[in-house]
């Protein structure tokens, strides 16, 4: 009698282990299919890839790998200081983006998001595309402001991105221009109005 109960217990335990194994395989397949095939970007989430090296964006273009999807290179042209128009160039390699945008955010201080949507400058090619636009950093009264440029590439597989950190140093002329503009604004508001005699 004991032997019969032991034989019945083994198949139950074996059946339970088989069911647990099958559930594990199904869940694993779901995540693999989602990662490799589905990622259509409809949810708006960005898959972030950490920059692989330190780079001085103030002095030279910086490159980041987007995993197995390709790579991006960001270059900022002009004076990297607040309230100054800043040329933005992004080169994509190995990925065919539908759109590219660059967000400037303060790293240690909330400065809001300064988003720049870039336009492509050449034919759609999977190997290499150039994108360009213009942006501007917000004004900060501190001597040095720490910024992060987040490059977001929209593809048919989803939104991919990486970031580059850099510092801006306000020029004396920028601070003086801002002060002068504020002074002129207040002077124009306090002028007496003359009525005809």
HELIX and SHEET records of a PDB file:
HELIX    1   1 UNK A    2  UNK A   33  1                                  32    
HELIX    2   2 UNK A   34  UNK A   38  3                                   5    
HELIX    3   3 UNK A   67  UNK A   69  5                                   3    
HELIX    4   4 UNK A  172  UNK A  190  1                                  19    
SHEET    1   A 9 UNK A  46  UNK A  48  0                                        
SHEET    2   A 9 UNK A 158  UNK A 169  1                                        
SHEET    3   A 9 UNK A 144  UNK A 155 -1                                        
SHEET    4   A 9 UNK A  99  UNK A 106 -1                                        
SHEET    5   A 9 UNK A 113  UNK A 120 -1                                        
SHEET    6   A 9 UNK A 128  UNK A 135 -1                                        
SHEET    7   A 9 UNK A  86  UNK A  93 -1                                        
SHEET    8   A 9 UNK A  71  UNK A  77 -1                                        
SHEET    9   A 9 UNK A  62  UNK A  65 -1                                        
END                                                                             
